[in-house]
Amino acid sequence: MPDTGVPVTRPAPQAAARPLLRLERLKRHFDVSPPWLARVLERKPRAIVQAVDGVDIEIARGETFSLVGESGCGKSTVARLVVGLYPPTAGRIEFDGADMGARRGRAEMAAIRRRMQMIFQDPYASLNPRWRVFDIIAEPIRAFGLAKSGQEIRQRVEGLLRQVRLTPADGVKYPHEFSGGQRQRISIARALASRPEFLVCDEPTSALDVSVQAQILNLMMELQRDFGLTYLFISHNLAVVYHISTRVGVMYLGRLVEVAATDTLFRRPRHPYTRMLLDTIPDLEMTGRRRAPVAGEVPSPINPPAGCAFHPRCPFANDRCRRERPELLAAGETRVACHAVEEGRLPAEERSYVRA
């Protein structure tokens, strides 16, 4: 794997437990049609983007489940669906046994929302530039009524700043006075302010330098151990995913094509798309392995291909792949949606994508 400059210890897989988060046949479609009159004059049908098209995920307490895939595959849309920024078109989101789509009073909904928070990709855009750092971190504490006095709020904010390797004196500063890595630490402190159990991390290190990425990853894993946090981690960086994840789900055009424990997926990928993604990792140890770089273009999510969405780019596709959508089925230690794997046309291979 690429060297990030700072040692990072990837967590061990967790034992099976009752899922903290369960997504069932989750879908989110966006209407991107031109105005009605333009459609009538140009005789065009409505255009619907199928951003997420039937995703099933279970995430156990204490684990880090990562979603990977090319840009536009739907992974960030899944993140926003989970925290309620988008309503689902269809399907079910269940958090700790509670259906997130059920009608509830404001107090009950706030109690559930307090237990999940989100860390956004861009630390430059996700912090209010007009607020001091103290007020940014204190806002969730005030909003959820988690402190009884101003002194208690101050103590909690100062404690959060120390936990993310900043100082209480930083609370009087504004976001523009910090570097990108420091701003992301502020975002993490804000996310922790409501004492959540579950964090959705939407590419939280992609805007940072490589060495700073490793520092933020180490901090996130340390906080996970200290507070028993559960992460849904969104990324396109396979090196980051390898270091932080306990399980990985690979998405393509709004659908999951492979789910496996991290070591299993990186040492023995099953789906052709997963293999193509992993072949983009630089072979720093000069193993001489054959490489099949990702070829072709991602089809339009407005008009996805029939059958397996990957078949226009897959060298193993046959007629069944072109007409029948594969289901996510067990294949050894992996769940994979691929007719070639199911029929034995694509043998499993031991690959050197990770260091010994």
C-alpha positions in Angstrom: 0.0 0.0 0.0 1.2 3.6 -0.5 3.3 5.0 2.4 1.4 7.8 4.1 4.5 9.0 6.0 3.0 8.4 9.5 2.3 4.9 10.8 -1.3 3.9 10.9 -2.6 0.8 12.6 -5.8 -0.6 11.0 -8.4 -1.9 13.4 -9.1 -5.7 13.7 -12.4 -7.0 12.5 -15.2 -6.9 15.2 -17.2 -9.9 16.2 -20.7 -10.3 14.8 -23.3 -8.2 16.8 -26.7 -6.8 16.3 -26.4 -4.1 13.6 -26.5 -0.5 14.8 -27.4 0.6 11.3 -29.4 -1.4 8.7 -30.2 -0.2 5.2 -32.8 -2.3 3.3 -33.3 -1.9 -0.5 -32.5 1.8 -0.1 -33.1 3.9 -3.2 -32.7 7.6 -4.0 -33.6 9.0 -7.3 -33.3 12.6 -8.4 -35.5 14.3 -11.0 -33.2 16.3 -13.3 -35.7 16.9 -16.1 -35.9 20.2 -17.9 -39.0 22.3 -17.2 -42.3 20.9 -18.3 -42.7 23.3 -21.3 -39.2 22.5 -22.6 -40.0 18.8 -22.4 -43.2 19.2 -24.3 -41.6 21.4 -27.1 -38.6 19.1 -27.5 -40.7 15.9 -26.9 -38.3 14.6 -24.3 -39.2 12.3 -21.4 -38.5 13.0 -17.8 -34.8 12.4 -16.7 -34.4 10.5 -13.4 -30.9 10.0 -11.9 -30.9 6.6 -10.1 -28.2 7.7 -7.6 -28.8 4.9 -5.2 -30.6 1.8 -6.5 -31.3 -0.8 -3.9 -28.5 -0.9 -1.3 -28.5 -3.4 1.6 -26.0 -2.7 4.4 -25.6 -3.8 8.0 -23.1 -2.1 10.3 -22.3 -3.5 13.7 -21.5 -1.5 16.8 -17.8 -0.5 17.0 -16.8 -1.3 13.4 -15.8 0.9 10.5 -17.7 0.1 7.3 -16.3 1.8 4.2 -17.9 2.5 0.9 -15.6 2.9 -2.1 -16.1 3.4 -5.8 -15.5 5.9 -8.6 -17.0 9.4 -8.5 -20.7 9.3 -9.1 -21.3 5.8 -7.8 -23.7 7.0 -5.1 -21.6 6.6 -2.0 -21.9 10.2 -0.8 -25.7 10.0 -1.5 -25.9 7.0 0.9 -24.1 9.1 3.5 -26.6 11.9 3.2 -29.6 9.5 3.3 -28.4 8.0 6.5 -28.2 11.3 8.4 -31.5 12.5 6.9 -30.2 15.2 4.5 -32.1 13.4 1.7 -35.3 11.5 2.1 -35.2 8.0 0.5 -37.2 7.4 -2.6 -37.8 3.8 -1.4 -36.4 1.4 1.1 -35.8 1.5 4.8 -33.2 3.0 7.2 -33.1 1.4 10.6 -30.9 2.8 13.4 -30.6 0.7 16.5 -33.9 -1.0 15.7 -35.8 2.2 15.1 -37.2 2.9 11.6 -36.0 6.4 10.6 -38.9 6.9 8.3 -41.6 6.4 11.0 -43.4 9.5 12.3 -42.2 10.7 15.6 -42.4 13.8 17.9 -39.7 16.4 17.8 -38.2 15.3 21.1 -38.0 11.7 20.1 -36.5 12.5 16.7 -33.9 14.8 18.3 -32.9 12.0 20.7 -32.2 9.8 17.7 -30.4 12.5 15.7 -28.2 13.3 18.6 -26.7 9.8 18.4 -25.5 10.2 14.8 -23.4 13.0 13.4 -21.5 13.7 10.2 -18.0 14.8 9.3 -18.0 16.5 5.9 -15.4 16.4 3.1 -14.4 20.0 2.9 -13.2 21.6 6.2 -13.0 24.9 4.5 -16.7 25.0 3.6 -18.3 23.0 6.5 -17.4 25.6 9.3 -19.2 28.9 9.7 -16.5 31.5 9.0 -18.2 34.1 11.1 -18.3 32.0 14.3 -15.5 31.5 16.7 -14.3 27.9 17.2 -15.8 27.8 20.7 -19.3 28.6 19.4 -19.0 26.2 16.5 -18.3 23.3 18.9 -20.7 24.5 21.6 -23.7 24.8 19.2 -24.6 21.0 19.3 -24.3 21.1 23.1 -26.7 24.0 23.3 -29.1 22.6 20.6 -29.5 19.2 22.4 -29.6 20.7 25.9 -26.6 18.7 27.0 -25.2 21.2 29.5 -27.0 23.1 32.3 -24.7 26.1 32.6 -22.3 28.2 30.6 -19.4 26.9 32.8 -20.3 23.3 32.0 -20.5 24.2 28.2 -17.0 25.8 28.5 -15.6 22.8 30.2 -16.9 20.4 27.7 -15.7 22.5 24.7 -12.2 22.8 26.2 -12.2 19.0 26.8 -13.2 18.4 23.2 -10.5 20.7 21.9 -7.9 18.7 23.9 -9.2 15.4 22.6 -8.6 16.5 19.0 -5.1 17.7 19.8 -6.0 21.4 19.9 -5.8 23.8 22.9 -8.6 25.7 24.8 -7.0 28.9 23.6 -7.9 28.0 20.1 -11.6 28.5 21.0 -11.3 32.3 20.6 -10.0 32.0 17.0 -11.9 31.9 13.7 -11.7 29.0 11.2 -9.6 31.0 8.7 -6.8 31.1 11.3 -6.3 27.3 11.0 -4.7 24.9 8.5 -6.9 22.3 6.7 -5.9 19.5 9.1 -6.7 21.7 12.1 -10.1 22.7 10.6 -10.9 19.0 10.2 -10.0 18.5 13.9 -12.5 21.2 14.7 -15.1 19.4 12.6 -14.4 16.2 14.5 -14.8 18.0 17.8 -18.1 19.5 16.7 -19.3 16.1 15.7 -18.4 14.6 19.1 -20.0 17.4 21.0 -23.4 15.7 21.1 -21.9 12.5 22.4 -22.9 10.4 19.3 -22.5 6.7 18.9 -22.4 6.7 15.1 -20.4 9.0 12.7 -20.9 9.3 9.0 -17.5 10.4 7.5 -17.9 11.7 3.9 -14.3 11.6 2.6 -13.0 13.5 5.6 -9.3 13.3 4.5 -9.6 13.8 0.8 -8.9 17.6 1.0 -5.8 17.2 3.2 -2.1 16.6 2.5 -1.0 12.9 2.7 0.9 13.3 5.9 -2.0 15.1 7.5 -4.4 12.4 6.3 -2.5 9.8 8.4 -2.7 12.1 11.5 -6.4 12.5 11.1 -7.0 8.8 10.6 -4.9 7.9 13.7 -7.0 10.5 15.7 -10.3 9.0 14.4 -9.3 5.4 15.3 -8.1 6.6 18.7 -11.5 8.3 19.3 -13.3 5.2 18.1 -11.5 3.1 20.7 -12.0 5.6 23.5 -15.7 6.2 22.9 -16.9 3.0 21.2 -17.8 4.9 18.0 -19.2 3.3 14.9 -18.2 4.7 11.5 -19.7 4.7 8.0 -16.6 5.9 6.1 -16.9 7.2 2.5 -13.8 7.4 0.4 -12.3 6.8 -3.0 -8.7 6.5 -1.6 -8.0 2.7 -1.3 -5.0 3.3 0.9 -7.1 5.2 3.5 -9.8 2.5 3.3 -7.4 -0.3 3.9 -6.0 1.4 7.0 -9.2 2.4 8.7 -11.8 -0.2 7.7 -13.0 -3.4 9.3 -15.3 -4.1 6.3 -15.6 -2.6 2.8 -18.5 -2.3 0.4 -17.7 -1.6 -3.3 -20.3 0.5 -5.1 -20.9 0.8 -8.9 -23.6 3.0 -10.4 -25.7 3.1 -7.3 -25.5 -0.6 -6.4 -23.2 -2.7 -4.1 -21.2 -5.2 -6.1 -19.0 -6.6 -3.4 -18.9 -6.6 0.4 -16.1 -8.3 2.5 -13.8 -7.9 5.4 -10.9 -5.6 4.6 -8.2 -8.2 4.5 -10.4 -10.5 2.4 -11.3 -7.9 -0.1 -7.7 -6.6 -0.6 -6.1 -10.1 -0.8 -8.8 -11.9 -2.7 -11.1 -9.6 -4.6 -13.9 -11.4 -6.4 -15.8 -8.9 -8.6 -14.1 -7.7 -11.8 -14.7 -4.1 -10.9 -13.1 -4.5 -7.5 -10.1 -6.1 -9.2 -9.9 -3.2 -11.6 -10.0 -0.7 -8.8 -7.3 -2.5 -6.8 -5.1 -2.6 -9.9 -4.8 1.2 -9.7 -2.8 0.9 -6.5 0.9 1.5 -7.2 2.9 -1.7 -7.0 5.6 -0.3 -4.7 7.1 -3.7 -4.0 7.6 -4.5 -7.7 5.8 -7.9 -7.5 5.3 -7.9 -11.3 1.7 -8.8 -11.0 -0.5 -8.4 -14.1 -2.5 -5.2 -14.1 -5.9 -4.4 -15.7 -6.5 -0.7 -15.3 -10.0 0.6 -15.1 -11.2 1.0 -18.7 -14.2 2.6 -20.3 -16.6 5.2 -19.0 -19.2 4.9 -16.2 -22.7 4.6 -17.9 -25.2 7.4 -17.3 -27.2 6.9 -14.1 -30.2 8.4 -16.0 -30.2 5.4 -18.4 -28.3 2.6 -16.8 -27.6 -0.6 -18.7 -29.9 -3.5 -18.5 -28.7 -6.5 -16.5 -25.4 -6.1 -14.7 -24.5 -2.3 -14.7 -20.8 -3.2 -15.2 -21.2 -5.4 -18.2 -20.3 -2.8 -20.8 -16.8 -2.6 -19.2 -16.4 -6.2 -18.1 -14.2 -8.6 -20.1 -16.0 -11.6 -18.6 -19.6 -10.5 -19.5 -21.9 -12.8 -21.4 -25.6 -12.7 -22.5 -26.9 -13.4 -19.0 -24.9 -10.4 -17.7 -26.5 -8.2 -20.3 -30.1 -9.1 -19.5 -30.2 -10.2 -15.8 -29.3 -8.1 -12.8 -27.1 -10.1 -10.4 -28.0 -10.3 -6.7 -25.5 -9.9 -3.9 -24.8 -13.5 -3.0 -22.3 -15.3 -0.6 -19.1 -16.5 -2.3 -16.9 -17.8 0.4 -16.1 -15.0 2.9 -17.4 -12.4 0.4 -20.8 -11.2 -0.8 -20.6 -10.5 -4.5 -23.0 -9.5 -7.3 -21.5 -11.2 -10.3 -22.8 -13.9 -12.6 -19.3 -14.8 -13.6 -18.3 -15.6 -10.0 -21.6 -17.5 -9.4 -21.1 -19.6 -12.5 -17.4 -20.2 -11.8 -16.3 -18.4 -15.0 -14.1 -16.0 -12.9 -11.8 -17.9 -10.6 -10.8 -16.4 -7.3 -7.2 -15.2 -7.3 -4.8 -14.4 -4.5 -3.4 -11.0 -5.3 -0.6 -8.9 -3.6 -2.6 -5.7 -3.0 -1.4 -5.4 0.6 1.9 -5.6 2.4 2.7 -8.7 4.3 
